[in-house]
Amino acid sequence: MRELNISTFIQVMQIGLKEHDTQFAAGTFLLEALNQPDDERFDIYREDLSDKKISLLVSRQRPVPDGIKQASLVPELAQAAREYYENKVLKDMNPFRKDDVLNQLVKVIKEDKEIGDKKRNELLDFYDKGQEGRFLGEVFLYVVNRPNKPGDDFVGFEDAPLIAEANYECPICHKKLVDTVKNKPIKRYVITHIFPEGLSKDKATELSSVYPKPKDLEQTDNLIALCDHCAEDYLSDPTAEEYQRIYDLKRVLARNYKAKESVNAVDLEEDIRIVLDALANVDDSVQLVPLEYEALHIDEKFEAKNFMLKTETQIKVLQYYRYIESIFSESETDFDLIASEVKMSSQKLEKSGMSQSDVIEYLSDWIRNKTNLGTDSRPACNAVVAFFIQNCEVFHKDEVSK
């Protein structure tokens, strides 16, 4: 889902402008709506809109300039911006692409859940009434007041595979990609497009001469985790040499990560089968406890401070969940009996106040001891615990929320 922010607005509008059809030209042209009045009273709001600043805005590496944002709150300047979009921006739109642009903006407005219902309806009402210039002007005034940079301290769960691929450090300068401050994970990385978005035609041609532009810029092969500084330095003005270096770095990271995980999988799958076979033969004749309760997604089950633990668990789930599930389905094992035991043990540990990492370690040892297997089976036992975390027997709503 795309967010309605200045980055999205510039990119969508760029494809529909006749004269201002490059990233820099489109960005400056659109922002000049709040940067153009020749009145000394408003000089305080004026901003120098350089090529680099526009590039960083589009790549979401910087917020909307304070002057532009403050100008939008001045009634006289806000009205001038509406007239600017009516009289200048609308007239520069390619008649063959105008409807495409408007439809894209409408789609983003409808999909962005952060927009309040009242504001969403207000914006769409201008579009429905055919007031195209007013619609664009109001959308512009709205987006300059929306956050443009992703939250500095938000570590996206979907970013986990790319962070792990880089071994949790920037592949260029080797700084840590995630810090822990006051027991909370702090994001020090940017998921960066190797072939960047919104390049000028000349720059896109320059980079494509090294390696072709991907058909889909959002595909994993075109994404790499870099530290904030390296990402900003690269995206501000990517050269062909830098593009080739980062492209090659990505290929090495992806190849090494895939090879490492493949080797681990070959060794672990047989160990997992041994653990599950042994676990199936354990007969404590325990009383079953109910397995039906409100399920949580795996990213809801971990406390914020346990980002690394959550990442490691997610990777194990991605690799081995289906394999473990298939073993259970192929065997005559009483799955409910095993799941019930795991759940009872987990609940006791969670209620005792143990940390989540200690709960996982204890459960892994518990499985290993019950099956009378040696320490070599620990990785396989960890994978089995990850399976039961995903399958909802480990970590529960009332305990996680505490």
C-alpha positions in Angstrom: 0.0 0.0 0.0 1.4 3.4 -1.0 1.2 6.3 1.4 -0.1 9.7 0.4 3.0 11.9 1.0 5.1 14.4 -0.9 7.3 11.6 -2.4 4.3 9.7 -3.8 2.7 13.0 -5.0 5.8 14.1 -7.0 6.3 10.7 -8.6 2.7 10.3 -9.6 2.5 13.9 -11.0 5.7 13.6 -12.9 4.4 11.1 -15.3 1.6 13.5 -16.3 3.5 16.8 -16.8 4.4 18.0 -20.3 7.3 20.4 -19.7 8.3 19.5 -16.1 8.7 15.7 -16.7 12.0 15.1 -14.9 12.2 14.5 -11.2 13.9 17.8 -10.4 11.7 19.8 -12.7 8.5 18.2 -11.4 9.5 18.6 -7.8 10.5 22.2 -8.0 7.4 23.1 -10.2 5.0 21.5 -7.8 6.6 22.9 -4.6 6.8 26.4 -6.1 3.1 26.7 -5.4 4.2 27.7 -1.8 7.5 29.2 -2.7 6.7 31.7 -5.4 4.9 34.9 -4.0 7.0 38.0 -4.6 6.1 39.5 -1.2 8.8 40.4 1.3 6.4 39.5 4.1 6.8 35.8 3.1 10.6 35.7 2.5 10.9 33.7 5.7 9.2 30.8 4.1 11.2 30.6 0.9 13.4 27.5 0.4 16.3 26.7 -1.9 15.0 23.7 -3.9 18.2 22.1 -5.2 18.3 18.9 -7.3 19.7 17.0 -4.2 16.9 18.2 -2.0 14.3 17.0 -4.5 16.0 13.7 -4.8 16.1 13.2 -1.1 12.4 14.1 -0.8 11.4 11.6 -3.5 13.5 8.9 -1.9 12.0 9.8 1.5 15.4 10.6 3.0 14.3 14.0 4.3 11.1 15.6 5.5 9.2 18.4 3.7 11.2 21.6 4.2 10.0 23.6 7.2 9.5 26.8 5.1 7.1 25.0 2.7 5.2 23.4 5.5 4.8 26.6 7.4 3.8 28.5 4.3 0.9 26.0 3.8 -0.5 27.2 7.2 -0.8 30.8 6.1 -4.3 31.3 4.6 -3.1 33.8 2.0 -0.3 31.5 0.8 -2.5 28.4 0.9 -5.0 30.2 -1.4 -2.2 31.2 -3.7 -1.2 27.6 -3.9 -4.7 26.5 -4.9 -4.7 29.1 -7.7 -1.3 28.0 -8.8 -2.5 24.4 -9.3 -5.6 25.7 -11.1 -3.8 28.1 -13.4 -0.4 26.6 -13.9 -0.1 22.9 -12.9 -3.4 21.8 -14.5 -2.4 23.5 -17.8 1.0 21.7 -17.9 -0.6 18.3 -17.7 -0.5 16.0 -20.7 -4.1 15.5 -21.8 -3.4 11.9 -22.7 -2.0 11.1 -19.2 -4.1 13.5 -17.0 -6.8 10.9 -16.2 -4.2 8.3 -15.4 -2.5 10.7 -12.9 -5.8 11.6 -11.3 -6.9 8.0 -11.0 -3.6 7.0 -9.4 -4.0 9.8 -6.8 -7.6 8.7 -6.1 -6.4 5.1 -5.6 -3.8 6.1 -3.1 -6.2 8.3 -1.2 -8.7 5.4 -1.0 -6.0 2.9 0.1 -4.0 5.0 2.7 -5.6 4.0 6.0 -3.8 6.9 7.8 -6.1 9.5 6.1 -9.1 10.4 8.3 -12.5 9.6 6.8 -13.5 13.3 6.8 -10.4 14.4 4.9 -10.6 11.5 2.5 -14.2 12.3 1.6 -13.3 16.0 1.3 -10.5 15.3 -1.2 -12.5 12.8 -3.2 -15.5 15.2 -3.4 -13.5 17.7 -5.4 -12.5 14.9 -7.8 -16.1 13.6 -8.1 -17.4 17.1 -8.9 -14.8 17.5 -11.7 -12.9 20.3 -9.9 -9.5 18.9 -11.0 -7.4 21.9 -10.3 -8.9 22.3 -6.8 -8.5 18.6 -6.2 -4.8 18.7 -7.0 -4.3 21.9 -5.0 -5.9 20.4 -1.9 -4.0 17.1 -2.2 -0.8 19.1 -2.4 -1.6 21.2 0.7 -2.4 17.9 2.5 0.8 16.0 1.5 3.2 18.8 2.5 1.8 18.3 6.0 2.1 14.5 6.0 5.3 12.8 7.3 7.6 12.0 4.5 10.5 10.1 6.2 9.6 6.7 7.6 9.7 6.6 11.4 13.3 6.7 12.6 12.8 4.1 15.3 10.4 1.7 13.5 12.0 -1.6 12.6 9.8 -3.1 9.9 9.1 -6.8 10.4 9.0 -7.3 6.6 12.6 -5.9 6.5 14.0 -8.9 8.5 15.2 -11.0 5.6 17.1 -8.1 4.0 18.7 -7.2 7.4 19.7 -10.8 8.0 21.0 -11.1 4.4 23.4 -8.2 5.3 24.3 -9.9 8.5 22.9 -7.0 10.5 25.5 -4.5 9.3 25.8 -2.1 6.5 27.7 -3.8 3.6 29.5 -0.6 2.7 30.7 0.9 6.0 29.9 -2.1 8.4 27.9 0.0 10.9 25.2 -1.8 12.8 21.8 -1.7 11.1 19.8 -2.0 14.3 20.7 -0.5 17.7 19.1 -1.2 21.0 18.4 1.8 23.2 16.6 1.4 26.5 15.7 -2.2 25.5 14.0 -1.0 22.3 15.2 -1.7 18.7 16.2 1.5 16.9 16.3 1.6 13.2 19.7 2.6 11.7 19.0 1.4 8.1 17.1 2.3 5.0 15.8 -0.4 2.6 17.4 1.1 -0.5 16.5 0.7 -4.2 19.7 -0.4 -5.9 18.3 1.1 -9.2 16.7 4.2 -7.5 13.2 5.5 -8.2 12.5 8.8 -10.0 15.8 9.2 -11.9 16.1 11.7 -14.7 16.1 10.1 -18.2 19.8 10.8 -18.5 20.7 9.3 -15.1 18.5 6.2 -15.8 20.2 5.7 -19.1 23.7 6.1 -17.5 22.9 3.4 -14.8 21.1 1.1 -17.3 24.3 1.0 -19.4 26.0 -0.8 -16.4 23.1 -3.2 -15.5 19.6 -3.0 -17.0 16.8 -1.4 -15.1 14.7 -4.0 -13.3 11.1 -4.4 -14.5 9.9 -4.1 -11.0 11.9 -1.8 -8.7 10.3 -3.3 -5.6 11.6 -6.9 -6.3 13.9 -8.2 -3.6 16.8 -8.3 -6.1 16.7 -4.5 -6.3 16.6 -3.9 -2.5 19.5 -3.8 -0.1 19.7 -2.7 3.6 22.2 0.2 4.0 22.8 2.4 7.0 21.2 5.8 7.0 24.3 7.7 5.9 25.3 5.3 3.1 21.8 5.2 1.7 21.5 9.0 1.7 24.9 9.4 0.1 24.0 7.0 -2.6 20.5 8.2 -3.4 21.4 11.9 -3.5 23.4 11.4 -6.7 24.0 7.8 -7.8 26.8 7.4 -10.2 27.3 4.5 -12.6 30.3 3.3 -10.5 28.4 3.4 -7.2 25.5 1.6 -8.9 27.8 -1.2 -10.1 29.4 -1.5 -6.7 26.1 -1.8 -4.8 24.6 -4.1 -7.4 27.6 -6.4 -7.1 27.5 -6.2 -3.3 23.9 -7.3 -3.4 24.6 -10.3 -5.6 27.4 -11.4 -3.2 25.2 -11.0 -0.1 22.3 -12.8 -1.7 24.4 -15.7 -3.0 26.2 -16.2 0.4 23.0 -15.9 2.4 21.2 -18.4 0.1 24.2 -20.8 0.3 24.4 -20.6 4.1 20.7 -21.2 4.5 20.8 -24.1 2.0 23.6 -25.9 3.9 21.8 -25.3 7.2 18.6 -26.7 5.8 20.2 -29.9 4.6 21.8 -30.6 8.0 18.8 -29.5 10.0 15.9 -31.3 8.2 17.1 -34.7 9.2 17.8 -33.6 12.7 14.3 -32.1 13.0 12.8 -35.4 11.8 14.8 -37.3 14.5 13.6 -34.8 17.2 9.9 -35.1 16.0 10.1 -38.9 15.8 11.5 -39.0 19.4 8.9 -36.5 20.6 6.2 -38.6 19.1 7.3 -41.6 21.2 7.0 -39.7 24.5 4.0 -40.8 26.4 3.2 -38.8 29.5 -0.5 -39.4 29.3 -1.1 -35.7 30.0 -4.6 -34.2 30.0 -5.2 -32.2 26.9 -5.7 -28.5 27.3 -7.8 -26.5 24.8 -5.8 -25.3 21.8 -8.4 -22.9 20.5 -7.9 -19.3 21.5 -7.3 -15.9 19.9 -4.3 -16.3 17.6 -1.7 -13.6 17.2 0.5 -13.0 14.2 4.1 -13.9 14.9 5.1 -10.2 14.7 2.6 -9.5 17.5 4.0 -12.1 19.8 7.3 -10.5 20.6 8.0 -7.4 22.7 9.6 -4.5 20.9 13.0 -5.0 22.5 13.2 -8.5 21.1 13.6 -7.6 17.5 16.6 -9.8 16.9 14.8 -12.8 18.5 11.7 -12.1 16.4 13.8 -12.0 13.3 15.6 -15.3 14.0 12.3 -17.0 14.8 10.7 -15.7 11.6 13.6 -17.0 9.5 13.3 -20.5 11.1 9.5 -20.4 10.4 10.1 -19.5 6.8 12.6 -22.3 6.3 11.1 -25.2 8.3 7.4 -24.6 9.1 6.1 -26.5 6.0 8.6 -29.3 6.5 7.6 -29.8 10.1 4.0 -29.6 9.2 4.4 -32.3 6.6 6.1 -34.6 9.0 3.2 -34.3 11.4 0.7 -34.9 8.7 2.5 -37.9 7.3 3.0 -39.6 10.7 0.6 -41.2 13.1 1.7 -38.8 15.8 -0.9 -37.4 18.1 -0.3 -33.8 17.3 -2.9 -32.5 19.7 -1.2 -34.3 22.6 2.2 -32.8 21.7 0.8 -29.3 21.1 -1.1 -29.5 24.4 2.1 -30.3 26.3 4.0 -27.5 24.6 1.2 -25.0 25.4 1.0 -26.0 29.1 4.8 -25.7 29.5 4.9 -22.4 27.7 2.1 -20.9 29.8 3.8 -21.9 33.0 7.0 -20.3 31.9 5.4 -17.1 30.6 3.4 -16.7 33.8 6.5 -17.1 35.9 7.8 -13.8 34.4 10.6 -15.4 32.3 11.8 -13.3 29.4 10.8 -14.4 25.9 14.4 -15.5 25.0 14.6 -17.5 28.2 11.2 -19.1 27.4 12.4 -20.2 24.0 15.7 -21.5 25.4 14.0 -23.4 28.2 11.4 -25.0 25.8 14.2 -26.0 23.5 16.0 -27.7 26.3 12.7 -29.2 27.5 12.1 -30.9 24.1 15.7 -32.1 24.0 15.5 -33.6 27.5 12.2 -35.3 26.8 13.5 -36.9 23.7 16.8 -37.9 25.4 18.9 -36.3 22.6 22.3 -34.7 22.9 23.3 -31.0 22.6 23.8 -31.5 18.9 20.0 -31.5 18.5 19.6 -28.0 19.9 19.3 -26.2 16.5 16.6 -28.7 15.5 14.8 -28.2 18.8 14.9 -24.4 18.3 13.3 -24.9 14.9 10.5 -27.0 16.5 9.9 -24.3 19.1 9.7 -21.7 16.3 7.1 -23.9 14.6 5.0 -23.9 17.8 5.3 -20.1 18.1 3.9 -19.7 14.6 1.3 -22.4 15.3 0.1 -20.4 18.4 1.1 -22.8 21.2 3.8 -20.4 22.4 3.4 -16.8 23.6 -0.2 -15.7 24.3 -2.1 -12.5 24.1 -2.5 -11.9 27.9 1.3 -12.5 28.5 2.6 -10.6 25.5 0.5 -7.5 26.4 2.0 -7.2 29.9 
